[in-house]
């Protein structure tokens, strides 16, 4: 399956005056990276300019970034107030980010914690000893959701946010993500994509103070686990 065409309109998962959440397709950069390469941020800015009839500059900044080869929830701030407050929530680890990954191999238990020390090296993360210069502690929690043949579907909750953390830690545990040849997968998923999907974000709205749960359906094709549901907003008073 080929990556999305440059003219594709992003799927909106949540939108108000302060925040915009989109379902990022795999194969697309979250933010521009030199030259005139296409990015979700550029598409989002064009969409806001059109839908809100803003001929001038549009304030829109990514709250976090997804790897180009991954898919799922991408959150943008549309105001300076929300950006500052969302950055604070991220720093204080008050944003829950849940991923789905289809892997080969098998994790040691149905539920557990992976902890490694990672070092950034030539566009990938390498597991190293904790005393190694540049080593950063990486921790995630996982839960096995399903197994079929050689595939396992794992739900991942990040405790830290390191470069390529999920990809590197799963590979270091003998369970590379399907399609992730950079980290040793020999299984093909899709052109320019891997089976890693940012499934859900949960946090307190930075301005309205209501609890938000933003979900993104899986891309198609999705190995082992069929795409179900759509993006949703759930709010409750807190």
Backbone as CSV, one residue per row, in Angstrom:
resi,resn,N_x,N_y,N_z,CA_x,CA_y,CA_z,C_x,C_y,C_z
1,UNK,0.844,-1.198,0.000,0.000,0.000,0.000,0.873,1.241,0.000
2,UNK,0.557,2.174,-0.872,1.366,3.385,-1.001,0.970,4.427,0.035
3,UNK,1.906,5.344,0.376,1.574,6.419,1.304,0.563,7.369,0.690
4,UNK,-0.109,8.209,1.507,-1.177,9.075,1.022,-0.695,10.120,0.023
5,UNK,-1.578,10.471,-0.891,-1.252,11.498,-1.873,-1.155,12.849,-1.196
6,UNK,-0.374,13.744,-1.811,-0.139,15.064,-1.214,-1.415,15.879,-1.083
7,UNK,-2.427,15.579,-1.888,-3.658,16.353,-1.855,-4.658,15.841,-0.820
8,UNK,-4.331,14.733,-0.116,-5.264,14.133,0.833,-5.590,15.099,1.965
9,UNK,-6.871,15.190,2.293,-7.295,16.038,3.405,-7.198,15.233,4.697
10,UNK,-6.562,15.751,5.732,-6.411,14.994,6.972,-7.756,14.691,7.624
11,UNK,-7.843,13.557,8.285,-9.042,13.206,9.041,-9.015,13.948,10.376
12,UNK,-10.057,14.719,10.638,-10.138,15.495,11.872,-10.722,14.618,12.977
13,UNK,-10.002,14.518,14.092,-10.456,13.744,15.243,-11.084,14.634,16.307
14,UNK,-10.581,15.848,16.416,-11.100,16.815,17.392,-10.690,18.206,16.934
15,UNK,-11.603,19.181,17.129,-11.278,20.555,16.768,-12.103,21.522,17.596
16,UNK,-11.430,22.533,18.148,-12.107,23.672,18.743,-11.240,24.898,18.489
17,UNK,-11.450,25.978,19.205,-10.680,27.192,18.955,-9.226,27.078,19.408
18,UNK,-8.934,26.084,20.227,-7.604,25.978,20.827,-6.783,24.796,20.339
19,UNK,-7.446,23.698,19.981,-6.748,22.462,19.633,-7.283,21.858,18.345
20,UNK,-6.411,21.161,17.664,-6.783,20.411,16.470,-6.055,19.073,16.521
21,UNK,-6.819,17.984,16.483,-6.235,16.645,16.466,-6.563,15.977,15.140
22,UNK,-5.554,15.427,14.485,-5.702,14.782,13.190,-5.191,13.351,13.261
23,UNK,-5.706,12.520,12.365,-5.231,11.145,12.241,-4.149,11.132,11.165
24,UNK,-2.890,11.131,11.601,-1.788,11.192,10.654,-1.620,9.861,9.921
25,UNK,-1.575,9.889,8.605,-1.274,8.660,7.875,0.221,8.353,7.926
26,UNK,0.574,7.085,7.811,1.993,6.749,7.744,2.578,7.277,6.431
27,UNK,3.886,7.503,6.423,4.554,7.999,5.227,4.550,9.508,5.092
28,UNK,4.005,10.212,6.091,3.901,11.665,6.031,4.600,12.267,7.247
29,UNK,5.441,13.268,7.015,6.098,13.968,8.112,5.068,14.704,8.966
30,UNK,5.305,14.784,10.273,4.445,15.593,11.130,4.687,17.074,10.866
31,UNK,5.966,17.452,10.761,6.349,18.843,10.524,7.286,18.931,9.329
32,UNK,7.357,20.104,8.685,8.285,20.270,7.557,9.718,20.007,7.995
33,UNK,10.501,19.459,7.087,11.908,19.152,7.412,12.798,19.548,6.252
34,UNK,12.859,20.839,5.976,13.725,21.331,4.908,13.087,21.212,3.537
35,UNK,13.464,22.103,2.652,12.942,22.062,1.286,11.435,22.276,1.265
36,UNK,10.771,21.619,0.335,9.327,21.777,0.186,8.602,20.457,0.409
37,UNK,9.158,19.594,1.266,8.535,18.304,1.514,7.176,18.481,2.169
38,UNK,6.242,17.615,1.776,4.895,17.647,2.308,4.918,17.260,3.792
39,UNK,3.993,17.825,4.574,3.896,17.486,5.992,2.458,17.644,6.460
40,UNK,2.126,16.963,7.548,0.797,17.086,8.124,0.557,18.505,8.619
41,UNK,1.577,19.127,9.173,1.434,20.494,9.665,1.060,21.448,8.536
42,UNK,1.692,21.314,7.381,1.365,22.161,6.239,-0.073,21.916,5.776
43,UNK,-0.481,20.654,5.745,-1.844,20.337,5.330,-2.850,20.899,6.335
44,UNK,-2.528,20.786,7.623,-3.432,21.294,8.651,-3.572,22.806,8.558
45,UNK,-2.472,23.483,8.337,-2.509,24.939,8.229,-3.354,25.364,7.022
46,UNK,-3.214,24.666,5.910,-4.015,24.977,4.721,-5.497,24.705,4.974
47,UNK,-5.779,23.632,5.708,-7.166,23.292,6.019,-7.806,24.357,6.907
48,UNK,-7.080,24.818,7.923,-7.603,25.864,8.818,-7.786,27.169,8.054
49,UNK,-6.834,27.487,7.202,-6.930,28.717,6.410,-8.200,28.715,5.559
50,UNK,-8.508,27.535,4.997,-9.692,27.422,4.140,-10.980,27.399,4.957
51,UNK,-11.037,26.563,5.998,-12.283,26.385,6.745,-12.646,27.614,7.576
52,UNK,-11.638,28.377,8.024,-11.913,29.538,8.871,-11.715,30.853,8.126
53,UNK,-11.487,30.745,6.828,-11.374,31.925,5.959,-10.323,32.906,6.470
54,UNK,-9.116,32.365,6.716,-8.011,33.188,7.202,-7.001,33.378,6.071
55,UNK,-6.987,34.542,5.441,-6.067,34.757,4.321,-4.615,34.925,4.753
56,UNK,-4.398,35.295,5.997,-3.038,35.553,6.465,-2.404,34.355,7.132
57,UNK,-1.460,34.642,8.017,-0.723,33.598,8.702,-1.607,32.884,9.722
58,UNK,-1.506,31.571,9.766,-2.282,30.753,10.699,-1.379,30.281,11.831
59,UNK,-1.794,30.544,13.072,-1.048,30.038,14.227,-1.396,28.572,14.410
60,UNK,-0.419,27.706,14.232,-0.624,26.267,14.391,0.728,25.631,14.688
61,UNK,0.841,24.965,15.844,2.102,24.356,16.241,1.864,22.952,16.783
62,UNK,2.721,22.027,16.418,2.607,20.648,16.884,2.931,20.560,18.370
63,UNK,2.096,19.843,19.108,2.337,19.604,20.533,3.335,18.469,20.716
64,UNK,3.339,17.522,19.787,4.264,16.390,19.804,4.476,15.950,18.358
65,UNK,5.419,15.062,18.146,5.693,14.581,16.797,5.593,13.064,16.729
66,UNK,5.092,12.586,15.605,5.099,11.162,15.313,6.145,10.891,14.240
67,UNK,6.779,9.726,14.315,7.710,9.337,13.263,6.993,9.328,11.917
68,UNK,7.710,9.654,10.867,7.120,9.680,9.523,6.451,8.350,9.174
69,UNK,7.052,7.240,9.586,6.541,5.921,9.196,5.383,5.451,10.077
70,UNK,5.087,6.186,11.157,4.002,5.811,12.062,2.731,6.581,11.711
71,UNK,1.617,6.143,12.282,0.322,6.786,12.039,-0.347,7.094,13.371
72,UNK,-1.475,7.808,13.301,-2.292,8.001,14.482,-2.466,9.438,14.930
73,UNK,-2.868,9.612,16.181,-3.246,10.925,16.720,-2.062,11.890,16.682
74,UNK,-2.267,13.018,16.030,-1.293,14.119,16.028,-2.026,15.358,16.511
75,UNK,-1.505,15.982,17.559,-2.190,17.102,18.186,-1.472,18.410,17.912
76,UNK,-2.250,19.438,17.540,-1.721,20.769,17.266,-2.432,21.799,18.140
77,UNK,-1.702,22.814,18.546,-2.292,23.951,19.255,-2.571,25.070,18.268
78,UNK,-3.712,25.733,18.459,-4.133,26.812,17.565,-4.033,28.182,18.222
79,UNK,-3.639,28.207,19.497,-3.451,29.468,20.208,-2.195,29.378,21.063
80,UNK,-1.618,30.538,21.343,-0.434,30.561,22.198,-0.727,30.059,23.598
81,UNK,-1.913,30.376,24.117,-2.291,29.926,25.452,-2.333,28.402,25.533
82,UNK,-2.991,27.775,24.562,-3.098,26.308,24.599,-1.744,25.651,24.387
83,UNK,-0.892,26.238,23.545,0.436,25.663,23.302,1.265,25.673,24.584
84,UNK,1.273,26.802,25.281,2.041,26.908,26.513,1.537,25.922,27.560
85,UNK,0.232,25.814,27.684,-0.340,24.930,28.702,-0.177,23.462,28.323
86,UNK,-0.296,23.136,27.040,-0.084,21.752,26.615,1.373,21.348,26.819
87,UNK,2.297,22.252,26.541,3.710,21.956,26.800,3.941,21.669,28.276
88,UNK,3.246,22.401,29.134,3.344,22.167,30.567,2.789,20.805,30.955
89,UNK,1.654,20.436,30.373,1.074,19.113,30.644,2.016,17.998,30.208
90,UNK,2.653,18.189,29.062,3.591,17.183,28.563,4.796,17.071,29.489
91,UNK,5.335,18.199,29.919,6.501,18.176,30.818,6.173,17.497,32.140
92,UNK,4.955,17.716,32.637,4.556,17.139,33.928,4.016,15.717,33.782
93,UNK,4.049,15.197,32.566,3.583,13.834,32.266,2.114,13.654,32.633
94,UNK,1.321,14.674,32.303,-0.109,14.633,32.565,-0.901,14.353,31.291
95,UNK,-0.210,13.891,30.261,-0.839,13.479,29.012,-0.571,11.988,28.827
96,UNK,-1.631,11.198,28.718,-1.492,9.765,28.475,-1.480,9.518,26.970
97,UNK,-0.435,8.830,26.491,-0.311,8.520,25.070,-0.227,7.007,24.910
98,UNK,-1.200,6.438,24.213,-1.295,4.993,24.054,-1.131,4.626,22.588
99,UNK,-0.244,3.671,22.338,0.063,3.218,20.982,-0.339,1.758,20.811
100,UNK,-0.635,1.384,19.572,-0.781,-0.007,19.199,0.367,-0.368,18.256
101,UNK,0.955,-1.518,18.496,2.043,-2.000,17.641,1.831,-3.472,17.354
102,UNK,1.946,-3.839,16.087,1.933,-5.256,15.712,3.386,-5.691,15.571
103,UNK,3.755,-6.724,16.307,5.145,-7.162,16.364,5.267,-8.623,15.970
104,UNK,6.468,-9.010,15.620,6.795,-10.424,15.491,7.591,-10.817,16.732
105,UNK,7.656,-12.103,17.004,8.266,-12.525,18.249,7.230,-12.437,19.352
106,UNK,7.661,-12.656,20.576,6.713,-12.643,21.677,7.335,-11.974,22.891
107,UNK,6.546,-11.169,23.555,6.997,-10.510,24.764,7.003,-11.506,25.929
108,UNK,7.801,-11.248,26.963,7.965,-12.238,28.028,6.694,-12.555,28.802
109,UNK,5.810,-11.580,28.950,4.553,-11.772,29.673,3.439,-11.036,28.942
110,UNK,2.190,-11.280,29.345,1.064,-10.596,28.719,0.983,-9.124,29.111
111,UNK,1.632,-8.774,30.190,1.636,-7.393,30.659,2.947,-7.152,31.392
112,UNK,3.552,-6.005,31.165,4.814,-5.764,31.851,5.400,-4.403,31.530
113,UNK,6.630,-4.206,31.934,7.366,-2.959,31.741,8.684,-3.259,31.041
114,UNK,9.033,-2.439,30.078,10.346,-2.523,29.436,11.149,-1.297,29.838
115,UNK,12.371,-1.532,30.228,13.263,-0.436,30.608,14.622,-0.644,29.953
116,UNK,15.084,0.365,29.243,16.389,0.342,28.590,17.039,1.715,28.745
117,UNK,18.314,1.775,28.410,18.997,3.046,28.218,19.304,3.155,26.729
118,UNK,18.941,4.297,26.137,19.070,4.488,24.696,20.002,5.651,24.385
119,UNK,20.714,5.488,23.277,21.579,6.570,22.791,21.215,6.842,21.342
120,UNK,21.061,8.124,21.007,20.740,8.539,19.648,21.982,8.387,18.784
121,UNK,21.871,7.610,17.691,23.027,7.368,16.832,22.596,7.203,15.385
122,UNK,22.940,8.177,14.540,22.696,8.092,13.100,21.253,7.744,12.763
123,UNK,20.334,8.588,13.193,18.914,8.498,12.869,18.237,7.265,13.439
124,UNK,18.803,6.687,14.493,18.130,5.611,15.212,18.593,5.627,16.664
125,UNK,17.888,4.886,17.513,18.272,4.759,18.912,18.905,3.399,19.142
126,UNK,19.985,3.404,19.908,20.747,2.185,20.164,20.754,1.905,21.663
127,UNK,20.376,0.692,22.091,20.453,0.359,23.516,21.909,0.316,23.985
128,UNK,22.171,0.929,25.126,23.522,0.976,25.683,23.447,0.789,27.194
129,UNK,24.598,0.621,27.809,24.686,0.579,29.257,24.339,1.952,29.830
130,UNK,23.756,1.970,31.017,23.327,3.220,31.607,24.447,4.204,31.880
131,UNK,25.680,3.710,31.969,26.817,4.597,32.227,27.409,5.185,30.955
132,UNK,26.877,4.773,29.815,27.413,5.241,28.531,27.105,6.725,28.350
133,UNK,28.078,7.510,27.837,27.818,8.938,27.573,26.628,9.115,26.626
134,UNK,25.716,9.967,26.995,24.543,10.217,26.160,23.397,9.259,26.382
135,UNK,23.569,8.276,27.269,22.500,7.316,27.534,21.327,7.989,28.243
136,UNK,20.107,7.680,27.790,18.898,8.211,28.423,17.965,7.050,28.759
137,UNK,17.434,7.098,29.962,16.537,6.038,30.431,15.226,6.076,29.657
138,UNK,14.776,4.910,29.208,13.535,4.797,28.450,12.666,3.726,29.094
139,UNK,11.426,4.089,29.407,10.516,3.168,30.088,9.160,3.193,29.391
140,UNK,8.593,2.019,29.172,7.234,1.913,28.650,6.540,0.739,29.310
141,UNK,5.226,0.812,29.352,4.408,-0.305,29.813,3.706,-0.905,28.607
142,UNK,3.550,-2.221,28.629,2.882,-2.873,27.502,1.822,-3.846,28.003
143,UNK,0.873,-4.126,27.108,-0.168,-5.108,27.383,-0.480,-5.825,26.081
144,UNK,-0.420,-7.149,26.084,-0.729,-7.927,24.888,-2.243,-7.968,24.711
145,UNK,-2.716,-7.568,23.525,-4.142,-7.553,23.236,-4.596,-8.766,22.443
146,UNK,-3.720,-9.282,21.566,-4.113,-10.418,20.723,-2.877,-11.074,20.129
147,UNK,-3.018,-12.341,19.797,-1.971,-13.085,19.093,-2.620,-13.884,17.974
148,UNK,-2.007,-13.839,16.806,-2.456,-14.635,15.675,-1.235,-15.084,14.891
149,UNK,-0.975,-16.384,14.878,0.189,-16.884,14.160,1.466,-16.250,14.689
150,UNK,2.218,-15.650,13.784,3.495,-15.044,14.187,3.344,-13.610,14.670
151,UNK,2.130,-13.055,14.614,1.918,-11.658,14.986,1.355,-11.521,16.400
152,UNK,1.769,-10.462,17.081,1.228,-10.094,18.387,0.857,-8.616,18.356
153,UNK,-0.326,-8.307,18.841,-0.747,-6.911,18.961,-0.511,-6.466,20.393
154,UNK,0.296,-5.441,20.565,0.613,-4.913,21.894,0.120,-3.487,22.027
155,UNK,-0.405,-3.168,23.198,-0.769,-1.798,23.538,0.362,-1.230,24.392
156,UNK,0.845,-0.056,24.000,2.006,0.557,24.638,1.610,1.878,25.278
157,UNK,2.006,2.063,26.529,1.836,3.348,27.201,3.211,3.878,27.563
158,UNK,3.546,5.052,27.062,4.873,5.625,27.290,4.966,6.271,28.666
159,UNK,6.050,5.997,29.357,6.372,6.722,30.589,7.410,7.810,30.312
160,UNK,8.269,7.565,29.333,9.241,8.561,28.896,9.040,8.777,27.399
161,UNK,9.634,9.826,26.855,9.448,10.131,25.437,10.774,10.273,24.719
162,UNK,11.435,9.158,24.465,12.737,9.179,23.804,12.590,8.982,22.299
163,UNK,13.634,9.364,21.587,13.664,9.238,20.132,13.510,7.765,19.732
164,UNK,12.518,7.462,18.900,12.261,6.100,18.409,12.118,5.099,19.556
165,UNK,11.615,5.561,20.706,11.641,4.722,21.897,10.926,3.383,21.730
166,UNK,9.683,3.411,21.270,8.910,2.169,21.147,9.581,1.220,20.168
167,UNK,10.008,1.754,19.044,10.645,0.932,18.018,11.915,0.286,18.539
168,UNK,12.746,1.081,19.220,14.028,0.581,19.710,13.847,-0.420,20.846
169,UNK,12.941,-0.136,21.770,12.764,-1.033,22.910,12.142,-2.363,22.510
170,UNK,11.162,-2.335,21.636,10.570,-3.597,21.190,11.590,-4.432,20.424
171,UNK,12.365,-3.781,19.565,13.396,-4.508,18.817,14.449,-5.095,19.753
172,UNK,14.836,-4.323,20.769,15.834,-4.798,21.734,15.306,-5.975,22.543
173,UNK,13.987,-6.123,22.612,13.369,-7.230,23.332,13.092,-8.416,22.421
174,UNK,13.592,-8.353,21.181,13.403,-9.441,20.229,12.067,-9.419,19.520
175,UNK,11.382,-8.278,19.539,10.042,-8.164,18.966,9.921,-6.924,18.085
176,UNK,10.605,-6.878,16.947,10.506,-5.687,16.097,9.094,-5.474,15.562
177,UNK,8.777,-4.214,15.329,7.471,-3.864,14.771,7.422,-4.272,13.302
178,UNK,6.285,-4.815,12.892,6.106,-5.264,11.511,6.389,-4.107,10.544
179,UNK,7.261,-4.368,9.597,7.612,-3.381,8.582,8.774,-2.487,8.950
180,UNK,9.276,-2.574,10.183,10.323,-1.656,10.643,11.714,-2.239,10.354
181,UNK,12.115,-2.158,9.102,13.404,-2.725,8.686,14.582,-2.026,9.351
182,UNK,14.420,-0.748,9.731,15.489,-0.019,10.406,15.874,-0.692,11.718
183,UNK,14.888,-1.339,12.341,15.133,-2.004,13.626,15.024,-3.523,13.518
184,UNK,15.287,-4.040,12.333,15.463,-5.478,12.189,14.275,-6.296,11.758
185,UNK,13.144,-5.676,11.431,11.994,-6.455,10.978,12.226,-6.973,9.555
186,UNK,11.931,-8.238,9.355,12.014,-8.816,8.022,10.649,-9.009,7.407
187,UNK,9.612,-8.467,8.048,8.237,-8.618,7.585,7.757,-7.318,6.953
188,UNK,7.169,-7.405,5.780,6.695,-6.224,5.061,5.322,-5.818,5.576
189,UNK,5.131,-4.528,5.785,3.806,-4.008,6.154,3.228,-3.200,5.009
190,UNK,3.749,-2.022,4.763,3.251,-1.155,3.705,4.380,-0.251,3.250
191,UNK,4.301,0.232,2.037,5.331,1.117,1.515,5.424,2.376,2.385
192,UNK,6.609,2.616,2.923,6.878,3.824,3.709,6.103,3.859,5.029
193,UNK,5.755,2.688,5.558,5.024,2.672,6.822,5.342,1.441,7.648
194,UNK,5.135,1.560,8.967,5.287,0.431,9.872,3.999,0.301,10.691
195,UNK,3.815,-0.854,11.337,2.579,-1.126,12.077,2.661,-0.556,13.491
196,UNK,2.896,0.743,13.569,2.907,1.474,14.829,1.911,2.618,14.706
197,UNK,0.932,2.639,15.610,-0.182,3.573,15.490,-0.454,4.235,16.841
198,UNK,-0.467,5.577,16.854,-0.816,6.326,18.073,-2.327,6.286,18.208
199,UNK,-2.782,5.382,19.028,-4.206,5.060,19.108,-5.021,6.074,19.910
200,UNK,-4.461,6.550,21.037,-5.284,7.375,21.924,-4.443,8.363,22.725
201,UNK,-5.021,9.551,22.951,-4.471,10.558,23.868,-5.534,10.913,24.891
202,UNK,-5.117,11.052,26.145,-6.027,11.455,27.211,-5.364,12.570,28.013
203,UNK,-6.097,13.659,28.229,-5.552,14.783,28.986,-6.671,15.754,29.348
204,UNK,-6.348,16.657,30.240,-7.282,17.702,30.628,-7.129,18.863,29.644
205,UNK,-8.238,19.274,29.040,-8.188,20.367,28.069,-7.493,21.576,28.704
206,UNK,-6.510,22.159,28.028,-5.706,23.224,28.640,-6.464,24.505,28.949
207,UNK,-7.619,24.712,28.332,-8.397,25.936,28.565,-9.753,25.605,29.190
208,UNK,-10.441,24.639,28.626,-11.784,24.301,29.105,-11.790,23.423,30.353
209,UNK,-10.670,22.782,30.645,-10.510,21.956,31.846,-11.445,20.751,31.874
210,UNK,-11.867,20.284,30.719,-12.637,19.046,30.648,-11.715,17.923,30.187
211,UNK,-12.033,16.713,30.599,-11.214,15.566,30.230,-11.472,15.194,28.778
212,UNK,-10.404,15.075,27.988,-10.529,14.686,26.584,-9.919,13.322,26.366
213,UNK,-10.613,12.513,25.601,-10.090,11.239,25.115,-10.202,11.282,23.601
214,UNK,-9.071,11.322,22.926,-9.055,11.433,21.469,-8.502,10.138,20.897
215,UNK,-9.260,9.500,20.020,-8.871,8.214,19.461,-8.772,8.295,17.941
216,UNK,-7.883,7.480,17.377,-7.705,7.415,15.925,-7.840,5.976,15.472
217,UNK,-8.673,5.754,14.476,-8.837,4.405,13.948,-7.548,3.971,13.253
218,UNK,-7.363,2.668,13.169,-6.171,2.133,12.530,-6.200,2.374,11.022
219,UNK,-5.030,2.480,10.411,-4.995,2.572,8.943,-5.334,1.220,8.334
220,UNK,-5.697,1.241,7.086,-5.937,-0.008,6.358,-4.873,-0.135,5.265
221,UNK,-4.244,-1.301,5.106,-4.487,-2.506,5.911,-3.790,-2.418,7.259
222,UNK,-4.371,-3.123,8.244,-3.754,-3.192,9.577,-3.590,-4.667,9.918
223,UNK,-2.376,-5.162,10.035,-2.166,-6.590,10.236,-2.758,-7.074,11.558
224,UNK,-3.396,-8.224,11.519,-3.895,-8.928,12.695,-5.161,-8.340,13.287
225,UNK,-5.261,-7.015,13.365,-6.333,-6.387,14.131,-7.116,-5.462,13.220
226,UNK,-8.401,-5.730,12.939,-9.156,-4.903,12.002,-9.393,-3.497,12.518
227,UNK,-9.450,-2.545,11.580,-9.757,-1.163,11.957,-11.174,-1.101,12.490
228,UNK,-11.344,-0.445,13.636,-12.674,-0.317,14.219,-12.841,1.080,14.792
229,UNK,-14.055,1.589,14.685,-14.344,2.865,15.319,-13.820,4.056,14.553
230,UNK,-14.089,5.221,15.060,-13.629,6.464,14.458,-13.043,7.324,15.549
231,UNK,-12.479,8.435,15.148,-11.968,9.377,16.136,-13.096,9.865,17.010
232,UNK,-12.834,10.115,18.278,-13.912,10.512,19.167,-13.440,11.528,20.188
233,UNK,-14.379,12.284,20.671,-14.112,13.217,21.768,-15.012,12.819,22.911
234,UNK,-14.422,12.671,24.089,-15.205,12.401,25.274,-14.833,13.434,26.314
235,UNK,-15.761,14.170,26.806,-15.450,15.189,27.793,-16.285,14.991,29.058
236,UNK,-15.712,15.267,30.187,-16.463,15.217,31.433,-15.951,16.300,32.357
237,UNK,-16.800,16.786,33.199,-16.381,17.832,34.126,-15.412,17.262,35.130
238,UNK,-14.452,18.062,35.527,-13.430,17.604,36.460,-13.345,18.561,37.637
